[in-house]
Amino acid sequence: MSEIINNRELRPTHPSERQALLKSIIKDLHNGKSVEEVKSQFENAVGHISVAEISQLEHALMEEEGIPVEEVQRLCSVHAAVFKGSIDEIHHSDQPEETPGHPIHTFKLENKEIDLLVNFKIKLHLERFEKDGSVENRNKLISDLNLLFDIDKHYSRKENLLFPYLEKYGINGPSKVMWGVDDRIRQAIKEAKQMLLNDNGAEKQKVIHAVSYAVQEVSDMIFREEQILFPMALETLTEDEWLKIAQESDEIGFCLAGPESVWNPKREEIKEEAAAKGFIRFETGILSVAQLELMLNHLPVDITFIDKDDVVRYFSHGKERIFARTKAVIGRTVQNCHPPKSVHVVEQLLADFKSGKKDHEDFWIKFAGKYVYIRYFAVRDENGEYEGTLEFTQNIAPIQKITDEKRILF
């Protein structure tokens, strides 16, 4: 009689049993099983999965099973296909995410526009390009990809505003895994555009594959955000934290759509902490807190300070910052403020400062029409003990144009 027993009646109900089965299924993917084989196994053994279980699963894969972050990122696209349609919906009685101006409402507005762009406009132009390969249709695709790269703002708000709050609650999977996938998507869009710009007709199929790959990756990320990340964040963050995210989103910007209005939840208005009063006595003078902040914000450079435990403690906020910074980074480790692929560079730099091997390190890049000079200094006390790192960023393009002399005339 065992052959006629419905497998669904034997599904595990204990969380640990479900997690063990889920890990086994994802490890099968890791070892080469097809999506079709695993999806059938998933349906029979598990059925539906909660957002919390997906978060626990990713953590277990990295921390307990030793699967590298890069491999979990690669598997993201595959296990998204396995879970699609099976994730339990999470309902909120007040559904704040449906209120215009709420960060999730804005993220979803953007996703609608992104989905329309990739799955209607780009696919249509790609089909036409595949048929005739004309310059006209190639140029339309280039224009489409230029629009699509605006997705960088959507991902940057997610990475620099949403992820830091999740990390405060011990949810590190999104910043470790999803940020890496975001970077992969950014690169895929750039490469597809470059191939179109260089295409002479000989590499037509490669171009089609590159554009199709970017479209699929973007679509999969929309699914992962709306079915996994956003519900998880709504379960976790407080209203105060969502308000802070909403208030700081303008600094990074929006993708293809913006907030429909300012979000004002029905509650007592949050009162900002009273401005610090009093004076600070330095070895070479006395300044009020207000004077000190004004002075730092009027410097023609961007300054960020990281303490000896690698935690971001301060950044200046002048009128024209070179790189976006949001208040959400305060109290966050600097490693989690960088994409996974560049963390090793940060770690090495800090290790050199802490050991005394180096006292400073300089970099220079071309960015957004600027020639950016980035300097890092080890900050040490009077006994030579490491107390932190100072980042000093400046646009030196105007300085490079200086010739001759300009004197102060008396």
N, C-alpha and C positions, 0 to 999 in steps of 0.2 A: 504493500500500500504506500510505501514511502515515495514512490515515483509520482504520485498524484497530489502530494502535499504542496500547497501553495507556499513558495519560498517566502513570500511577503509576510506570512504569518509567523515566520521564524526570525524576522528582523530583530537585531539587538536593540534593546531599549536603554541599557545603561550607557552613560556617556563614554566611559573608558572603553567599552566594547566597540561602540561606534567609531571612536577615534582610532582604535587599533585596525579596524576594517578599512577606514578611510586612508590611513597611512599605507596599508598594504596595497590598496588600489593605486595610489599615487606612485609608490615604489615600483609597481608593475609597469606603469607608464615610463618611469625613469629607466627601467630595464628593457624597454623596447616594445611592449605590448601596444596594439593598436587602440585608437579611441573607441572603435566599435566594440571590441572585446571588453574593454574596461567599463564602458557605459552600460552594457548589459549586466555586468557584474555589480555595478553600482546600483542600478535600479532594483535588482533582485535582493541585494544585501542591505542597502541603506535607504533608498527611496528619496527622502527629503533631507536637506541639510540646513542648519542655521548659520547665520553670519558669524556667530561666536565660534562655532566649530571650525569654520574655514580659517579664522584667525589662529585658533589653537593648532590646527593642522600645519599651517605654514611655519609656526614657531617650532613645532615638534620636528618637522623635516630638517630644519636648519640646526637646532640646538641638540636634539636627541639622536637623530639619525645621521647627522654629519653631512647632509647633502649641501653643497656650497650654495651661497645666495644666488650666484649666476645661474645654477641649474634650476633652482626654484623659479627664477625669472623666466627661464626658457619653458618650463613646464606650465607657467601661468596660462599661456594661450591654449595649451592642451587640456588642462583640467577645467578651464572655463567652459570648454565644449562639453565636458563630462557633466558639470554641475548645472549647465544652462537649463532653465525650466524647472529645476528641482529645489531651488532655494526658498525656504519658508519666508513669506512676507511678514514684515514687522509693522504692526499698526500702532499709531500714536493717537491718543484720543483727541489732542488738540492739533495735531499735524502741523507743527510750526513751519516745516519745510515747504508747505504749500502757500505760505504767505509771501507775497512779493517783497523782495529786498532781503529775505533770509538767505544766507550764503548757499544753502543747498538748493533753494529755489533758483538762484542765479546759475549755479553749476548745471542744473538740469536744463535751464533755458539755453545755455551754451551748447550742451550736449545735443539738444534738438537741432540747433543750427549746424553743428558739426556733422551730425548724422545725415542731415539733408544734403550737405556739401559732398560728403564722401560716397553716400549710397545712392544719390540721384545724379547730381551734377557731374562729379568726377567719373563715375561709372559710365554715364552717358557719353561724355567726351572721350573716354577711353575706348568704348566700343566703336565710335566713329574713327578714332585714330587707328584702331586695329584694322578697320576696313580699308582705309586709303592712305594712312600715314602722312596726311597732308600737313604742310607748315601751319595752316590755319588751326587745325585740330591740336597740333603739338603746342602751339602758342596758348590755346585755351587751357590745356592741361597745366602748362607752366603758371598761368594766371591762377588756376584753381589751387595749385600747391602753394603759391605765395599766400593765398588766403588761409589755407590750411595750417601754415606754419604759425599763424596767430594762436594756435593751440598751445604754444609755449607759455602764454599768459595763464591759461586755464590750469596747466600742469604746475606752473610756478606758484600759483595761489594754493593749490593743493599741497605742494611740497613744503612751502615756507610758512603757511598759516595753519592748515589743518593737521598735518603730520606732527608738529611740535606738541599740540595739545593731546593727541593720541599717545604720544610717547610719555607724557606726564602720568598717564594711567597705565603705563607698562605695556602698551600696544605698539610694538616696534616692527611688526611684520610689514605694514604698508611702506614705511620709510626705507626698509631694507630691500624689499622686493619690488613694489610698485614704482618707486623712483627710478630704479634701474630699467624697468620696462618703458617708462616715460622717455628716458634718454634714448632708448633703442628706437622709439617711434620718431623722436626728433631727428635722429640720424637717418632713419628710413625716408622721411620726407625730403631731407636735404639731398640724399643720394638720388632719389627718383627725379627731383628737379634738375640736378646736375646732369644726369643721363639724358634728360630731354633737351637740355641746352646744348649738349655735345652730340646729339643724335644726328647721323647723316643717312639714316635709312638702313644701315647694315646691322644695327643692333636693336631692331624693332622689338623682337620678342623679349629681349632682356629688359627693355624699357617698360613693356607691358607688365612683365612679372614684377618689376620694382614698384610700379604704381599700385598694382593689385595688392602687393604685400603691405604697403603703407596703409591702404584702405582697410584691409582686414585687421591689422594691428590696432588702428584707431577705433574700429567698430568693437573689437573685443574689449578695449579699455573702457569704452562707454558702458558696456555690460558689467564689467568688474566694479566700476565706480558706483553704478546705480543699484546693483544687486548685492554688493558686498560692502564697499567702503562707506557709502553714505548712510545706509542703515546702521552700521556699526558705530559711526560717529554720532548719529542721532541718539543712539542708546547711551552714549558715553559722556558727551560734552554737556556742560551746563549752559543755561541761557546767557549768563554773563560772558562765557567764552565765545558763544556764537556772535554776540554783539561785538566783541573785540575783533573777531575775524571780519565781520561786516564792515566795521569802521576802518580797518587797515587794508581792505581789498583794493581800494582805489589806487593805492601806491604802486601796485603791481599791474593792474589793468585787467581788461576782460577780453574774451574771445568771441567775436561775431555777434555777441549780444551782451547787454549789461543789465544791472538791476532795474526792475521796472519801477521801483520806488525805494524810499528809505524805510528800512524795517524798524518799526516802533512797537515792540510787543506790549501787551497790556500789563503793565507792572509799574512799580515806582521807578522813576528815573534813576539810573545809576549815578551816584555822585563820585566824581573824580576825587582821588586822594588830595587832601589839601596840599598846596604847593609848599615844598620845604622852605622854611624860613631860617634866618640866621646867617652867620658868616663862617667861612672856613679860613683858618689861619695857616698860611704856608710859610716856609722858611724865608721866602723873599717877598712876602706881601700878604694882604688880606683881601678876599673877594667874597661877595654874597653868592649864594647858590645861583640866584638868577643871573648875576653878572658872569659867573663861570660858564653856565650853560649857553648864554648868548655868545660869549667869546668862542667857545668850541664850535658852535654852529655857524659862526661867521668865517671860520678858517676855510680857505679855498681847497680843502682836501676832505676826504672821508676818513674817519678814525673809528676803529673797533677795538675793544679790549677784551681779551680772553684770560681768565684767571689761571692759577697754577693747576687747577683740576680740569682744565680744558672747557670750562663753562663760559659762555658769552655773558658778560656783565654790563657792557655799555657800547653804544654806537652813537656817533654824532648824526644829526639830521638836518643838514643844511638844505638850501633851496634846490640844489641840483646834484643829487646823489648820482654816482656813476653806476653802482650796483644797488638793486632794490634791497632794503632791509625792512623788516616789520618787527613790532614789539614782541611778537610771539617767539623770536629767537632768544630773548633774554631768559637766562636760566637753562638754556638748552646746550648740550655739549656741541662743540664746534664740529666734531666728526659727523653729527647728524644734520649739520647745516650744508653738507656737501653731497653730491651724488655719489653712490657707492663706488663708481669706477675711479674716483679721485681721492677717496679717503686715505689710501695708502700714502699719497704724497703729503697730506696733512699730518698723518701720524709720524712720518719720517722727519718732517720739519720740526715738529714739537719735540721729538726725541732728541734731535740735535741741539735744540735750545736747552732742554732740561739737563742734558749731559755736559753742557758747556762746550761742545764741539763747535758750535756756531753762535754768533751773537746777532746776526741778521741775515736775511735772504731777500733778493730782489727778483722781480719778474716784470716783464713788459709785454703788453698785448695790444692789438688793434681791436676796438670794440665800439660799435654804434657810432662810427665816425670820429672816435676819439683815440688818442694814443695813450693808453693807460699804464702808468707806472705804479706797481704794487710792491710795497716794502713791508717786511715783517721784522720786528725787533724783539729780542728777548728782554724782558723787563726784570731787572735784578735789584735786590735791596742793597744796603750799604755793606752787607757781609758777602755779597755775591750770590745769595740764594735766589733761585728762580721764583718769580712771583706771577709771571704770566707773559702773554704775548700781545704786542701792539701791532695792529694792521693799519697801514698808512697808504691811502690810494689817491692818486692825483692824475688829472688829465694834463699831460705835458706837451700836447700839440701846440698850444699858444706859446709856450716857453721856447720851443724849438725854432720858432719864427723870429725870435729876438735877434737883432743885429745892432752893431754900433753901440752907442751909449745914450742914456737919458738921465741927466743929472737934476737934482733938486737945486734950483737957482735961488740964490739969496740976494 
